[in-house]
Amino acid sequence: MSNRCYGLIEIVGTSTESSDQAIHNAVEKASETLPHLDWFQVTETRGHIVDGRVAHFQVVLKVGYRLGEGAPAILET
């Protein structure tokens, strides 16, 4: 295994279906603009309640991506 260096970003995925779907939505969207995603960690889960029912899921993720190999070293926010 070669030595690697990673960047780390924090993103929030959302879904009206489930927290799992919120994770999938976040990773898929991040992969559209950031190459070489390698891993994620869920750091927070929350939601929105309407009329006594869960209406929306929000999941905060830390996402690790490989630096080098064409990946940007710094992201613009």
Secondary structure, 3 states (H helix, E strand, C coil): CCCCCEEEEEEEEEECCCHHHHHHHHHHHHHHHCCCEEEEEEEEEEEEEECCEEEEEEEEEEEEEECECCECCCCCC
